[in-house]
């Protein structure tokens, strides 16, 4: 049985994960971390430092400012951590990489199986299409999302960029009067309503357009991926892991 501490347990994603965990016979959420400590079937602590329950994996769906305390706890207890939070700074990303030299760390910008399949496809086709196609990414999310562009859009954009031998650059949104340069990879963010998460990658050529789209209909898609990541991380040694290791 994989014992999980769920950080951000009473947030929107935390509640979805708590409900779906019952469908996994080999997983159990044994404790939660949240500023709101009410209303859960397992003990909830206001901070990870107060947690007195032993676990195998920490699953984080909270905020970037929780990173320091989560990594500190994981190192002290020698447990793996699955980081699903987005919006980390470059300094925090370096901190995560350094932590992976001591403990097992799993991080992906998007926990959806589908998005990670899309990412693998982009890795295969981007260099092939680049010479004859302009590349644009459009992401759409609900009006409460605080970071833009989304971590998933950046994941896809970096995969495309890293796959193309020629020099490319990110262009965030467009305004003013200027022609598009071919080396640009456009990234556009839309915020509104209750959109769970839509991502479209557009390869626009002369007389033809290729579009690769992924639409998250429910937050359950991220919860299932996160729980599968916890399964994967059980018993892993120190190192850095991602959904690429789960989706093979």
ZIFENLIN-V548756 format. One record per backbone hydrogen bond with DSSP energy under -1.0 kcal/mol. CO is the residue of the C=O (numbers start at 1). NH is the residue of the N-H. If there is no record, write none. Layout:
co=CO nh=NH
co=CO nh=NH
This chain:
co=2 nh=28
co=3 nh=56
co=3 nh=57
co=4 nh=30
co=4 nh=31
co=5 nh=59
co=6 nh=33
co=7 nh=61
co=8 nh=11
co=11 nh=15
co=12 nh=16
co=13 nh=17
co=14 nh=18
co=15 nh=19
co=16 nh=20
co=17 nh=21
co=20 nh=23
co=21 nh=24
co=24 nh=27
co=26 nh=2
co=28 nh=4
co=31 nh=6
co=32 nh=45
co=33 nh=8
co=33 nh=9
co=43 nh=32
co=45 nh=34
co=47 nh=50
co=48 nh=51
co=56 nh=80
co=57 nh=5
co=58 nh=82
co=59 nh=7
co=60 nh=84
co=63 nh=66
co=64 nh=67
co=66 nh=70
co=67 nh=71
co=68 nh=72
co=69 nh=73
co=70 nh=74
co=71 nh=75
co=72 nh=76
co=73 nh=77
co=74 nh=78
co=74 nh=79
co=80 nh=58
co=81 nh=106
co=82 nh=60
co=83 nh=108
co=89 nh=93
co=90 nh=94
co=91 nh=95
co=92 nh=96
co=93 nh=97
co=94 nh=98
co=95 nh=99
co=96 nh=100
co=98 nh=101
co=99 nh=102
co=99 nh=103
co=103 nh=239
co=104 nh=81
co=105 nh=241
co=106 nh=83
co=112 nh=116
co=113 nh=117
co=114 nh=118
co=115 nh=119
co=116 nh=120
co=117 nh=121
co=118 nh=122
co=119 nh=123
co=120 nh=124
co=121 nh=125
co=122 nh=126
co=125 nh=129
co=126 nh=130
co=129 nh=132
co=134 nh=204
co=135 nh=186
co=136 nh=202
co=137 nh=188
co=138 nh=200
co=139 nh=190
co=140 nh=198
co=141 nh=192
co=142 nh=145
co=150 nh=154
co=151 nh=155
co=152 nh=156
co=153 nh=157
co=154 nh=158
co=155 nh=159
co=156 nh=160
co=157 nh=161
co=158 nh=162
co=159 nh=163
co=169 nh=185
co=171 nh=187
co=181 nh=184
co=183 nh=169
co=185 nh=171
co=186 nh=137
co=187 nh=173
co=188 nh=139
co=190 nh=141
co=192 nh=195
co=193 nh=143
co=195 nh=142
co=197 nh=216
co=198 nh=140
co=199 nh=214
co=200 nh=138
co=201 nh=212
co=202 nh=136
co=203 nh=210
co=204 nh=134
co=208 nh=205
co=210 nh=203
co=212 nh=201
co=214 nh=199
co=218 nh=221
co=219 nh=223
co=220 nh=224
co=221 nh=225
co=222 nh=226
co=223 nh=227
co=224 nh=228
co=225 nh=229
co=226 nh=230
co=227 nh=231
co=228 nh=232
co=229 nh=233
co=233 nh=236
co=239 nh=105
co=241 nh=107
co=242 nh=245
co=243 nh=247
co=246 nh=248
